[in-house]
Amino acid sequence: MATSVGSRATSAFRQTFQTDRKDFLQWFPGHMGKSLKKMQQNLKNVDLIIEVHDARVPLSGRCMELKTTLGGIKPHLFVLNKKDLTDMKYMDSAIERLNQDGVKNVILTNFKDQTCSGMKSILPLAKKLIKDSNRFNRENENEFSIMVIGVPNVGKSSLINRLRNKHLGKANAARVGAVAGITRAVSTRVKIAENVYLVDTPGILSPEIRDVHGGMKLSLIGCLLDHLVGQEKMVDYLLFWLNKQERFEYVEKLGLPEPSDNVIEVLGRIAINLGITLKIRNFDGQLMTKPNYAHAAEHFIRLFRSGELGQYCLDQDILGAF
């Protein structure tokens, strides 16, 4: 829910975000290209694809290379994860938009919640889609093989581990972490239920950031390594987005006197409030104390990603018009 900021007009804030596309490093490491080719080669041994995305970017989060290379060939299940961090009032519009784009089987999940109804429905729906499909060269196979795909750091490995825990009572089989790029190669099959196997794959990003806003949204939710964009730039975009959408919860949470579009001003205030400073020497050798902007930016981003600033759908600017 938007927080009131008194009489300050939204028009006082930026209406466009200015950045140079050259500021974005292209993050398509060699392992991504190799893995995408291997995923294509493995399709003949797969019965179904589960595509995992972060529900905070249901539209911007899709990788066109995955869509064009792997989409439409096998039965497809589309999982929007991290619904606990998402502004759910936009999800009906997001699902309608995905349906219009040909994505029909959409499930909302929170992999951290063992009682999540979406999580419970994944395996039954996956089995049904496989049984109702033409399996071609695999029609005589008794085992079901499922490939899990998506962009980095959306929960692909966590999905495999949760299904394995739930249906087999087994320990984790896939490595997980809070940063992008933990899985770096297409894995061997992991048994997650009787006669059901999942294949974990690395997160795949488009080799070129075609849309600045889409790239910034992906960076904010942790699909890009922070240093590739820069945390101060990420906070600058987050301020732009929050102010434009009239989401001012950050003001009280960060102890600011009022909303601001000035990233240096905001980071300086955060650093002072938290007492995080740097001691540096000036030109004549005297020690000076200055705000630690880097740590302040890291703090701001951490609060956003954890949901402490509220629940957000970063594609609401797209879905609102839709």
Secondary structure, 3 states (H helix, E strand, C coil): CCCCCCCCCHHHCCCCCCCCHHHCCCCCCHHHHHHHHHHHHHHHHCCEEEEEEECCCCCCCCCHHHHHHHCCCCCEEEEEECHHHCCHHHHHHHHHHHHHCCCCCEEECCCCCCCCHHHHHHHHHHHHHHHCCCCHHHCCCCCEEEEEEECCCCCHHHHHHHHHHHHHCCCCCCCCCCCCCCCCCCCCEEEEECCEEEECCCCCCCCCCCCHHHHHHHHHCCCCCHHHHCHHHHHHHHHHHHHHCCCCHHHHHCCCCCCCCCHHHHHHHHHHHHCCEEEEECCCCCEEEEECHHHHHHHHHHHHHHCCCCCCCCCHHHHHHC
